[in-house]
Amino acid sequence: MVEQDLFKDRFRIWIMSYIIKEYKSSYELSRVRFSMKRTLNTAQLPRILIAIVFFFNVQCALVFIINPTSYAPAFELQGVAGAAMVRGMGILFLMWNVPYFVALLDPLKHRTALIEAVIMQAIGLLGETLLLITLPQGHLPLRSTALRFIVFDGSGLIFLTIAYIYTQLLRRLRI
């Protein structure tokens, strides 16, 4: 009888310690999850990354629109035709930034706009790379301009991809 009571007591102690251990670990897990949710509860990082890309895209567009004659030689263009062409590129840059702006408003809600921005940035990077590869030798201003746009769009693509991945993480955590 004493052995049986001893066995029951040990069993109860083992069960209680197991429950306490499990409760503690689930409590710690919920604290970690809550901490992650609180940290990730905001779409500020994606907004910041999208805002950086949007800012530089719009800045480039406005500079091309306001002062096209300064940038026409970089495209081996000159005169009225060169200024009109660069100004037209600036207008196109502004048009192309509409999805960036929509994604900037709320990257979680406007997921499609963010995906469009990522795809547009990738197309820009690919197109400019193909442009650089196909340029004949001897066009240093065009090569330099293409390289600047490759770096510009490549960094933009990295930022937007990080923003997209982060928003997907937020969606999965259902914050």
QUISUL-V677444 format. One record per residue. N is the residue number from 1. RES is the residue in one letter. D_CENTER is the distance of its C-alpha to the mean C-alpha in Angstrom with 1 decimal. Layout:
N:RES:D_CENTER
N:RES:D_CENTER
//
This chain:
1:M:69.5
2:V:68.2
3:E:66.2
4:Q:64.7
5:D:63.8
6:L:62.3
7:F:60.2
8:K:59.0
9:D:58.1
10:R:56.1
11:F:54.4
12:R:53.5
13:I:52.3
14:W:50.1
15:I:48.7
16:M:48.1
17:S:46.4
18:Y:44.2
19:I:43.3
20:I:42.6
21:K:40.5
22:E:38.5
23:Y:38.1
24:K:37.0
25:S:34.4
26:S:33.1
27:Y:33.2
28:E:31.2
29:L:28.7
30:S:28.4
31:R:28.0
32:V:25.2
33:R:23.5
34:F:24.1
35:S:22.8
36:M:19.5
37:K:19.4
38:R:20.2
39:T:17.6
40:L:14.8
41:N:16.6
42:T:14.4
43:A:11.0
44:Q:11.2
45:L:8.5
46:P:5.7
47:R:8.2
48:I:8.7
49:L:5.5
50:I:5.9
51:A:9.5
52:I:9.7
53:V:8.8
54:F:11.0
55:F:13.6
56:F:14.1
57:N:14.3
58:V:16.7
59:Q:18.5
60:C:19.2
61:A:20.3
62:L:22.6
63:V:24.1
64:F:24.9
65:I:26.5
66:I:28.4
67:N:29.6
68:P:29.5
69:T:32.6
70:S:31.0
71:Y:28.4
72:A:30.7
73:P:32.3
74:A:29.0
75:F:29.1
76:E:32.9
77:L:33.7
78:Q:36.3
79:G:38.2
80:V:37.6
81:A:36.0
82:G:33.5
83:A:32.6
84:A:32.3
85:M:30.1
86:V:27.7
87:R:27.8
88:G:27.1
89:M:24.0
90:G:22.9
91:I:23.7
92:L:21.7
93:F:18.6
94:L:19.1
95:M:19.6
96:W:16.5
97:N:14.3
98:V:15.7
99:P:12.9
100:Y:10.3
101:F:12.9
102:V:13.5
103:A:10.0
104:L:10.2
105:L:13.6
106:D:12.7
107:P:9.5
108:L:11.9
109:K:14.7
110:H:13.2
111:R:11.4
112:T:13.0
113:A:11.8
114:L:8.1
115:I:9.6
116:E:11.6
117:A:9.2
118:V:7.7
119:I:11.4
120:M:12.6
121:Q:10.6
122:A:12.1
123:I:15.4
124:G:15.5
125:L:15.0
126:L:17.6
127:G:19.9
128:E:20.0
129:T:20.7
130:L:23.5
131:L:24.8
132:L:25.1
133:I:26.8
134:T:29.3
135:L:30.2
136:P:33.8
137:Q:34.9
138:G:36.0
139:H:33.2
140:L:31.8
141:P:30.2
142:L:28.4
143:R:27.2
144:S:26.0
145:T:24.1
146:A:22.6
147:L:21.5
148:R:20.0
149:F:17.9
150:I:17.0
151:V:15.7
152:F:14.0
153:D:12.2
154:G:11.7
155:S:9.9
156:G:7.8
157:L:7.2
158:I:6.5
159:F:4.0
160:L:2.4
161:T:4.1
162:I:3.9
163:A:2.7
164:Y:5.0
165:I:7.2
166:Y:7.6
167:T:8.7
168:Q:10.8
169:L:12.3
170:L:13.2
171:R:14.7
172:R:16.7
173:L:18.0
174:R:18.9
175:I:18.3
//
